[in-house]
């Protein structure tokens, strides 16, 4: 039966009142809105083909990264105040013990994947090639040449047992280093990774099987070789600077 204009206005008023009260009710319940948001991919899911196929990108971003984001927000909601995820990763041993594993796994997963997407680009649109400028000079100082760095980084990725990441980091004193971490650990996690491997992540390669297995199966080496064709050196340079 059609509702009258008076009833429609009444329902509209009730909805407006509920919308006004919602934030205060949420605050009273102790819940907070999500503190981190799953970032959009900076390109289409198929933009990195053939290096990384579209189906892998959709699952990796829409399932794996989304899961880390959701679980991180659940953990952040239990902390006494809103805190930047990067700051949390640097002080996980100081967090409530009951949350440390969740923050380590899901905070790392959120941060690592966000950096992963940002430091890739389609071939011909910023992906591939070699670094230039200050970053190129720093790589030469630290490793002798770009090819020597590339070989060292590829080896770190290829020899990471099981799941994990390979990293190019900027160390506290300004030098560059290549390292790798298991699972979703990263070089920000002071107290969880060796002190010599602490630094600012500039470039990271995901070598979990979910990052490449649909397309490459067990050929991790082929995945690593093709990944170099989509590294966004401009984004890495921005992080370095």
Residue, then its C-alpha position, 0 to 999 in steps of 0.5 A: x500500500x502506498x505511504x502518505x506524504x506525512x509518513x514519508x516525511x516521518x521516515x526521512x526524519x527518523x533516518x536523519x536522526x539515526x545518521x546523526x546519532x551513529x557517530x556518537x553511538x560508535x564512540x560510546x561502544x568503543x569502536x572506531x572507523x577503519x584506520x587504514x584503507x586498502x589502496x587502489x592499484x595504481x594501474x589496471x590489473x592487466x597492466x603489468x602483463x606479461x610479467x605479472x598476469x591479471x588474474x594473479x593481480x586481482x587475487x593478490x590485491x583483492x583477496x590477500x591484501x584486502x585480508x591483511x587490511x581487514x585484520x590490521x584494522x581489527x587489531x588497531x581498533x583494540x589499541x588505545x589510540x589511532x596510530x600510523x601503521x608504519x610507526x607501529x611496525x617499528x615498535x611491535x615489541x612495545x604493543x600489547x602482547x596479545x596483539x603483537x603477532x597480528x600486528x606483525x603479520x597483518x601490519x607487515x602484510x598491509x605495508x609490504x603490499x602497499x609498497x609493492x604496488x607503488x614501486x611497479x609500473x607498466x612497461x613503457x609507462x615508468x616500468x623497467x629500465x635502470x635508475x638514474x640520478x642520486x639513486x643510481x649513484x648510491x647503488x654504485x657506491x654501495x654495490x659497485x654497479x647496478x648489475x651487481x646490485x641486481x644480481x645480489x637482489x635476485x639471489x636474495x629473492x631466489x634463496x628466501x626459503x618458503x615465503x617472504x620478501x627481498x628488499x633494497x633498504x636505506x640504512x640509518x647512516x644513509x648507505x644501501x643494503x640488500x636483505x630479505x625477511x620471512x613471511x610478512x616481516x620487513x626492515x622497519x621491525x626493530x627488535x624482530x629483525x637483526x639490527x644490521x637489516x633495519x632500514x627504510x624499505x625502498x624496493x620490495x619483491x614479494x616471493x610468497x607463492x601467491x604472488x606468482x604461482x598461477x602463472x609461473x608455478x614453481x619457476x620463481x627465477x622466471x618471476x624474478x627476472x620478469x619482475x625487473x621489467x616492471x620496477x618503477x625506478x621513479x617511485x623508488x627514487x622518490x622513496x630514497x629522496 
